[in-house]
């Protein structure tokens, strides 16, 4: 009854001091480190991810995307992709950071039938990235859901059979709402 009454007060924007005290009594001050966290802005997500990344004692490498330099239709218009928002760039970031033991989230559908979909989460357990050709490598992710990447796991080395190999993908997208120029970006489909 107390909670229902609290909701009724909230609905009409007439919360009482007792309602506020009750809500505070439900608040926990400790959140497990590996729990999913929700943020209001991408900036808050970025700050949290940077803090978590800094806490890892493993090597961190940055991988830049490979963006088309000209439009895909005529190959004559020089292009620079400056939009930092992955929602506008096929779910692929300009730069990602990779580290063992870092949490990973898939940011674009890779193989829907195999469960490798936008929002799938896991932990990076290994990677094979050549500094000379970083986008030709593989990131091995142990996903939280054991069914994720079941088919893809068949291509993992014997010592990483529990991990899904993630390769860079190519995303095609419209660069500008006004110019309607189609471009492409090659990058690993995820972020920390």
ZAPAZA-469141 format. One record per atom (N, C-alpha, C): residue in one letter; x, y, z. Coordinates in steps of 0.001 Angstrom, whole numbers, plus 500000, padded with zeros to 6 digits. Each point is the difference from the previous one (the first is absolute). Layout:
residues N
AXYZ;...
This chain:
residues 192
X500813498795500000;X499187501205500000;X500860501275500000;X501113499984500752;X500833501204500078;X500602500332498638;X500431498974499274;X500613500231498697;X498959500480498985;X498818499425500051;X498915500420499104;X499633501453500269;X499995500371501266;X499691501377500365;X501102500937499493;X501248499552500122;X501128500785499508;X499859500232498492;X499657498947499254;X499819500132498555;X498861500948499666;X498944499953500765;X498879500924499782;X500440501439500213;X500814500233501014;X500513501351500249;X500911500452498858;X500856499094499519;X500905500350498903;X499222500336498731;X498936499245499756;X499200500182498790;X499449501414499893;X499649500590501125;X499423501352499977;X500999501050500499;X501273499605500071;X501082500908500392;X499775500619501383;X499578499177500968;X499782500465501363;X500667499054500998;X501296499750499811;X500745499120500906;X500114500626501372;X499903499164501020;X500108500463501384;X501406499717500519;X500397500639501098;X501296499668500613;X500086498522500378;X498876499380500364;X499990498584500329;X500295499158498752;X499468500422498858;X500270499296498738;X501494500028499686;X500590501165500139;X501432500167499718;X500825499148500962;X499642500007501264;X500721499199500994;X499882498516499672;X498816499572499573;X499801498601499637;X500877499615498807;X500059500852498983;X500853499722498838;X501476499927500396;X500434500909500857;X501397499971500460;X500305498727500783;X499016499479500710;X500235498767500765;X500231498803499084;X499539500082498756;X500172498915499044;X501329500076499250;X500652501134500102;X501223500234499237;X501170499203500570;X500740499348499101;X501224499308500385;X501181500830499546;X501030500070500806;X501166500804499648;X501082499201499296;X499860498687499986;X501010499188499326;X499374499297498805;X500675500109498890;X499554499358498766;X501095499028499595;X499670498744499740;X501038499051499565;X500734500527498773;X501300499804499974;X500853500539498944;X499556499568498603;X499542498766499865;X499672499495498673;X498518500138499641;X499249500760500779;X498581500166499695;X499814500955498818;X498880499851499327;X499671500892498897;X499587501338500591;X500532501065499428;X499695501344500477;X499336500787498888;X499032500806500354;X499293500830499037;X500355501457500244;X500201500726498915;X500371501404500101;X499073500833499125;X499875501255500334;X499124500904499256;X500642500465498687;X501329500141499982;X500662500548498816;X501162499123499568;X500384500110498736;X501175499292499495;X501259500497500692;X500030501256500377;X501162500564500700;X500208499284501336;X498922499741500740;X500098499273501270;X500498498579499771;X499547499373498933;X500470498653499659;X501497500042499729;X500436500973499212;X501410500138499654;X500864500170501256;X499581500859500911;X500759500231501235;X500078498720500827;X498879499308500153;X499995498748500764;X500921498970499351;X499915499869498675;X500846499032499296;X501478500328500164;X500348501272499965;X501395500403500183;X500498499636501404;X499163500182500992;X500366499644501375;X500208498491500117;X499079499227499434;X500112498540500060;X501235499517499232;X500262500603498862;X501155499629499193;X501297500305500748;X500054501141500651;X501198500381500755;X500261499049501165;X498954499369500510;X500170499087501140;X500584498646499583;X499988499704498696;X500563498740499527;X501517500075499967;X500635498902500354;X501458499965500001;X500550499313498759;X499166499863498971;X500428499355498765;X500331501062498950;X500746499580498978;X500367500906498921;X498753500478499266;X499989501266499652;X498881500588499265;X500506500465498645;X499243499673498953;X500380500480498673;X498815500734499375;X500325501051499266;X498974500761499290;X500026499604498534;X498812499853499443;X499875499608498604;X499128501030499292;X500577500644498989;X499263500977499200;X499268499286498868;X498859500534499639;X499238499444498886;X500681500345498681;X499596499298498970;X500428500303498638;X498772500522499282;X500004501289499693;X498854500640499367;X500258500210498520;X498918499922499202;X500158500274498574;X500431501454499828;X500841500238499032;X500525501343499749;X499215500731498922;X499197499238499256;X499149500588498966;X498610499393500109;X499031500639499345;X498642499470500015;X499977498667499260;X499058499139500359;X499959498658499425;X499384499974498601;X499168501000499651;X499338499988498704;X500955500393498870;X500613501169500126;X500817500518498890;X501501499856500233;X500388499780501254;X501422499916500379;X500758501293499677;X499288501116499879;X500656501261499637;X499933501056501090;X499017499918500889;X499844501011501047;X500823499587501218;X500951500849500394;X500815499718501185;X499132500104501249;X500180499046500896;X499148499874501180;X500855499943501259;X499520500680501040;X500559499857501338;X498823499727500932;X500053498874500692;X498911499643500919;X500365500539501381;X499297501051500403;X500317500658501267;X498982499723501097;X498871499420499662;X498935499760500975;X500466498983501039;X500085500386501294;X500454499064501035;X498914499046500494;X498777500210499581;X498883499216500500;X499868498693499212;X500231498845500648;X499911498726499284;X498593499697499472;X498980500675500541;X498644499811499482;X499895500524498566;X500895500918499639;X499986500572498656;X501056499388499091;X500799499073500530;X501093499413499215;X499909498469499973;X498814499504499839;X499798498555499866;X500302499205501250;X499942500639501174;X500294499305501256;X501480499772500236;X500836500662499214;X501452499816500109;X500660501293500464;X500875499865500988;X500694501155500569;X501225500377499166;X500379501263500080;X501219500475499329;X501219499315500612;X500050499942501325;X501113499376500722;X499440499160501133;X500563498817500184;X499631499171501149;X501268499643500765;X499823499647501248;X501098499518500828;X499708498553500345;X501037499172499955;X499858498571500286;X500964499648501124;X499531499202500943;X500842499528501104;X499436498682500518;X500877499096500362;X499544498754500613;X499296500323501310;X498954499241500282;X499175500138501206;X499075501212499968;X499970500715498878;X499083501137499877;X498631499492499563;X498965500656500467;X498642499675499571;X499816500498498572;X499198499281499219;X499786500293498585;X498513499949499703;X499529500932499201;X498616499969499537;X500003500122498484;X499232499145499356;X499867500033498546;X499129501205499634;X500437500783499015;X499288501226499648;X499299499943498646;X500010498831499377;X499278499831498734;X499725498522499803;X498919499690499349;X499671498600499734;X501049499398499076;X500605498902500443;X501042499321499228;X499432498726499385;X499380499168500829;X499383498754499536;X498796499729500903;X498841500417499543;X498792499911500818;X499687498556500373;X500122499089499044;X499689498588500255;X500900499408501074;X501225500510500115;X500961499484500978;X499999500815501294;X499091500956500111;X499888500787501228;X501004501124500129;X500776500260498968;X500972501102500041;X499292501275499553;X499277500585500947;X499130501131499694;X500354501219500852;X499562501141499512;X500193501255500711;X499519499857501447;X500879500301500954;X499652499922501410;X500518498767500716;X500514499003499265;X500573498807500650;X501250500409500771;X500144499482501215;X501131500386500842;X500848498807500392;X501259500280500258;X500936498967500426;X501286500625500475;X501038499179500095;X501307500444500472;X501059499581498989;X500890500932499667;X501101499679499096;X500975499094500747;X500254498810499440;X500917499063500649;X501350499947499286;X500030500419498750;X501258500015499252;X499781500782498711;X501096500307499334;X499908500614498676;X501290499714499256;X499883500041498693;X501153499821499128;X499971501173499028;X500686501075500366;X499976501244499239;X501424500353499585;X500235500056498700;X501292500410499453;X500027501523499937;X500966500649500639;X500054501472499965;X500074500569498579;X500539499217499065;X500122500471498615;X498681499879499231;X499138499088500408;X498700499796499338;X498957499665501062;X499679500943500883;X499137499687501145;X498594499542499634;X499485500422498862;X498635499621499638;X499913498628499335;X501132499339499852;X500015498640499453;X500120498951501108;X499920500432501235;X500165499099501138;X498687499410500491;X500056499472501222;X498838499369500622;X499980500366501480;X498812500296500499;X499783500215501431;X499172498815500485;X500433499343501073;X499277498840500533;X499201500437501233;X498684499798499913;X499096500449501055;X499250498799500584;X500027499898501314;X499186499012500714;X498701500710500368;X498925499664499284;X498726500692500212;X499287499487501237;X499223500886500619;X499258499657501208;X499000498877499733;X499374500032498839;X499065498949499610;X500786498928499245;X500094498788500534;X500803498960499348;X499512499623498599;X498749500336499659;X499484499698498667;X500469501004498954;X500455501160500440;X500446501033499063;X501244499524499254;X499936500025498684;X501152499626499178;X500311498522500001;X499028499167500273;X500233498548500065;X500650499480498710;X499503500449498856;X500577499572498725;X501381500616499780;X500148501270500347;X501282500690499807;X501113499386500856;X499639499457501171;X500999499391500887;X500724498832499339;X499389499395499004;X500620498874499302;X501296500409499309;X500168501299499779;X501197500504499313;X501039500564500970;X499758499841501295;X500967500459501012;X501096498966500167;X501208500431500356;X501070499032500265;X499645499123501205;X500614498818500104;X499655499053501072;X500067500599501412;X500955500883500239;X500128500571501350;X498964501095500275;X499210500380498975;X498990501046500167;X498625499537499513;X499708498726500119;X498740499445499501;X498769500616500672;X500163500575501179;X498890500634500710;X499755501431499520;X500907500519499149;X499930501396499566;X499579500101498537;X499352501105499680;X499531500257498643;X501000500918499297;X500464499597498807;X500902500886499259;X499199501137499355;X500436501219500254;X499353501186499439;X500976500642499020;X499573500135498759;X500825500635498980;X499407501356499632;X500836500840499425;X499524501305499547;X498970499805498895;X499006500866499983;X498967499951498970;X499970501331499262;X499344499988498861;X499856501228499223;X498556500454500092;X499832501242500432;X498666500589500070;X499857501072498943;X498896499947499263;X499711501023498993;X498882500877500538;X500138501303499823;X499013500922500539;X500022501300499213;X498961500781500192;X499893501305499351;X500728501015500881;X500929500734499405;X500828500933500767;X499207501184500526;X499146500561499206;X499292501203500422;X498554499917499571;X499129500526500814;X498589500027499648;X499761500906498793;X500884500968499800;X499811500959498916;X500682499548498711;X501231499489500103;X500762499642498800;X499619498628499460;X499505499100500868;X499622498641499591;X501144499273499299;X501174500054500585;X501174499337499449;X500231498712500783;X500065498865499282;X500236498731500676;X501501499768500156;X500396499632501223;X501401499739500326;X500072498697500784;X501214499595500349;X500137498784500799;X501112500150501032;X499866499196501055;X500991499976501082;X500266498548500354;X501293499669500195;X500387498676500468;X500483500143501439;X499402499189500887;X500357500063501417;X499420498756500680;X500525499675501176;X499424498916500802;X498643500465500514;X498984499137499937;X498632500423500311;X499692499984501491;X500660500859500744;X499740500056501430;X500781501083500682;X499868500022501298;X500734500967500829;X500103499467501417;X500874500621500778;X500140499619501402;X498886500644500787;
